[in-house]
Amino acid sequence: MKPSIHKPILKAILQGLGIITGSEISSYRRAKHYRTNLIGFKGLAKDSFLIGFGIISAAFGLKGFLIPNHFIDGGATGISLLIATLTNVPVYLLILCINIPFIILGYVTLGKQFAIKTAIAITTLAICLATIQFPVVTNDNLLIAVFGGVFLGAGIGLAVRGGAVIDGTEVLAIYLSKKGGLTIGDIVVVINGLVFCSAAYFLSIEIAMYSMITYLAASKTLDFIVEGIDEYIGVTIVSSHCQEIRKMIIEIMGRGVTVYSGKKGYGKRGEAKEVDIIYTVITRLEINKLNAEISKITDTAFVVMTSVKETKGGMIKKKPFKE
């Protein structure tokens, strides 16, 4: 029997037994198709809003603070600003041209959808810089460095939340990290170090120092936008009082737990003993409370805490149960 006729035969058998009807199959498929399209539309609308708002924020940071005062930032944007200051080539053309290789790398490294979103975002940013006039907010160098970085970092962070980038440096860092032994952070530091050293040589040390403040403000704002106000902490607990701790986390902390079986080694010979291991995710504001509650149960629990960038589902983003 050919595999291609299995589904029609199964459908006919189920219909003959009265389990399903043709209209039920059709309704299910229509409902599933509608739900899939609805989820896709909502995701696209959300991403478009985040990217669009990020582009406006970045353009305001550039034209309202950095460009009029010849300040620069790190990454591809900083390279564009530096070249524009030295050659008088429009910044929007440089941002568009310099990011083209990064878009190609994004296609190779992160996929077609990411590359398309990034290309649209960078092109739109260039158009905004070319056509929209923003007022020059201040001439104070410190305010320019700080708030220019804040608006630019917020723009980049919102674009990242929307699934795109408007500065391709991190795409290059991801690509190089896969090819070599350096981390993404190491590569970004090297690239930005070269940019700021060039600014100190071609412009002035003072501008380079202010530009470093701009970069720090932008990077901190970007982290805040991408990671949010809550820093999630993954907690692994090994204890012989597993049941009491599990109950405490659910009832008092108001968080979900995962319990899995493991073995712990102890003593000079490293004897292995069966033990239940608890894993849960909390916010950093709940660390003290969790430690205090664990101490009420036992003072010998082995607790490991690690930073968690993002979570989805579960109870972590919901309001905890009341005590």
LINDA-V806364 format. One record per residue. N is the residue number from 1. PSI is psi in whole degrees, 0 to 359 (999 if undefined). OMEGA is omega in radians with two decimals (999 if undefined). Layout:
N,PSI,OMEGA  N,PSI,OMEGA
//
This chain:
1,133,-3.12  2,141,-3.14  3,333,-3.06  4,342,-3.11  5,4,3.14  6,313,-3.08  7,314,3.09  8,322,3.13  9,316,3.13  10,319,3.12  11,316,-3.13  12,321,3.13  13,314,-3.13  14,321,3.09  15,322,3.13  16,327,3.10  17,353,3.12  18,13,-3.13  19,316,3.10  20,163,3.06  21,165,3.14  22,323,3.14  23,326,3.12  24,318,3.10  25,315,-3.13  26,318,3.14  27,319,3.12  28,315,-3.12  29,320,3.12  30,318,3.14  31,318,3.13  32,318,3.13  33,319,3.13  34,315,-3.13  35,318,3.12  36,315,3.13  37,322,3.14  38,317,3.11  39,317,3.12  40,319,-3.14  41,316,3.12  42,318,3.12  43,318,3.13  44,319,3.13  45,318,3.12  46,313,3.14  47,319,-3.14  48,319,3.12  49,314,-3.12  50,314,-3.14  51,316,-3.14  52,314,3.12  53,324,3.10  54,321,3.13  55,316,3.11  56,316,3.14  57,315,-3.14  58,318,3.13  59,320,3.10  60,318,3.10  61,322,-3.13  62,307,-3.03  63,336,3.14  64,341,-3.08  65,301,-2.90  66,307,-3.02  67,313,-3.11  68,337,-3.08  69,9,3.06  70,35,3.02  71,157,3.13  72,172,3.10  73,184,3.06  74,177,3.03  75,201,-3.10  76,325,3.09  77,318,3.10  78,320,3.10  79,318,3.13  80,316,3.13  81,320,3.14  82,313,3.14  83,321,3.12  84,321,3.13  85,323,-3.08  86,332,-2.99  87,348,-3.08  88,16,3.00  89,136,-3.11  90,139,-3.10  91,322,-3.08  92,325,3.08  93,319,-3.13  94,317,3.11  95,320,-3.13  96,314,-3.06  97,317,-3.08  98,330,-3.11  99,351,3.14  100,313,3.09  101,326,3.14  102,327,3.07  103,318,3.10  104,317,3.09  105,323,3.10  106,322,3.09  107,318,-3.12  108,320,-3.00  109,318,-2.98  110,354,3.02  111,168,-3.06  112,315,-3.09  113,316,3.11  114,317,-3.12  115,319,3.13  116,313,3.12  117,317,-3.13  118,318,3.13  119,316,3.12  120,318,-3.11  121,314,-3.11  122,320,3.10  123,318,3.12  124,321,3.08  125,317,3.11  126,319,3.12  127,319,3.11  128,317,3.13  129,329,-3.10  130,332,-2.96  131,331,-3.06  132,131,3.10  133,121,3.08  134,144,3.11  135,147,3.04  136,116,-2.95  137,315,-3.04  138,160,3.05  139,5,3.11  140,123,-3.03  141,318,-3.12  142,317,3.11  143,322,3.10  144,313,-3.10  145,316,-3.05  146,304,-3.03  147,331,3.00  148,318,3.09  149,323,3.14  150,311,-3.12  151,322,3.12  152,316,3.12  153,322,3.09  154,319,3.11  155,315,3.12  156,319,-3.13  157,318,3.11  158,321,3.09  159,320,3.10  160,319,3.09  161,333,3.10  162,1,3.08  163,24,3.13  164,175,3.01  165,151,3.03  166,8,2.99  167,116,-2.95  168,6,-3.07  169,318,-3.09  170,332,3.05  171,316,3.08  172,319,3.14  173,318,3.11  174,317,-3.13  175,312,-3.10  176,327,3.13  177,329,3.10  178,334,-3.11  179,333,-3.09  180,195,-3.08  181,358,-3.12  182,154,3.07  183,168,3.11  184,319,3.13  185,320,3.12  186,316,-3.09  187,319,3.11  188,319,3.13  189,317,3.13  190,314,-3.13  191,313,-3.12  192,328,3.06  193,317,3.09  194,320,3.13  195,314,-3.09  196,326,3.05  197,320,3.08  198,320,3.11  199,320,3.12  200,324,-3.11  201,313,-3.03  202,330,-3.10  203,273,3.06  204,159,3.12  205,324,-3.14  206,313,3.12  207,320,3.12  208,321,-3.14  209,317,3.07  210,324,3.14  211,329,3.06  212,324,3.05  213,318,3.09  214,315,-3.13  215,317,3.13  216,317,3.11  217,319,-3.14  218,316,-3.09  219,321,3.12  220,320,3.10  221,319,3.11  222,313,3.12  223,319,-3.13  224,317,-3.12  225,317,-3.06  226,316,-3.03  227,340,3.13  228,177,-3.08  229,332,3.14  230,132,3.00  231,119,-3.06  232,142,-3.11  233,124,3.03  234,128,-3.04  235,124,3.05  236,127,-3.06  237,126,3.07  238,118,-3.09  239,154,3.04  240,352,3.11  241,45,-3.03  242,315,-3.06  243,318,3.12  244,319,-3.13  245,319,3.11  246,314,3.14  247,320,3.13  248,316,-3.11  249,320,-3.12  250,313,-2.99  251,323,-3.08  252,311,3.14  253,335,-3.13  254,30,-3.13  255,157,3.07  256,159,3.14  257,156,2.96  258,128,-3.14  259,125,3.10  260,155,-3.04  261,144,3.10  262,189,3.10  263,142,3.07  264,143,3.12  265,145,-3.12  266,166,3.12  267,172,-3.11  268,329,-3.11  269,358,3.06  270,41,3.12  271,140,-3.13  272,139,-3.14  273,135,3.12  274,138,-3.12  275,148,3.03  276,139,-3.12  277,130,-3.11  278,137,3.02  279,133,3.10  280,165,3.12  281,129,3.13  282,174,3.00  283,163,-3.09  284,336,3.13  285,346,-3.11  286,3,-3.07  287,311,-3.11  288,319,3.14  289,317,3.13  290,315,3.13  291,320,-3.14  292,318,-3.13  293,323,3.09  294,320,-3.13  295,330,3.10  296,333,-3.10  297,313,-3.10  298,151,3.08  299,11,-3.13  300,7,-3.13  301,141,3.07  302,116,-3.03  303,127,3.09  304,129,3.14  305,133,3.13  306,151,3.14  307,138,3.11  308,124,-3.07  309,317,-3.05  310,153,3.08  311,159,3.10  312,133,3.13  313,191,3.13  314,204,-3.04  315,1,-2.99  316,326,-3.10  317,4,3.10  318,162,3.12  319,129,-3.12  320,157,3.05  321,148,3.06  322,148,3.13  323,999,999
//
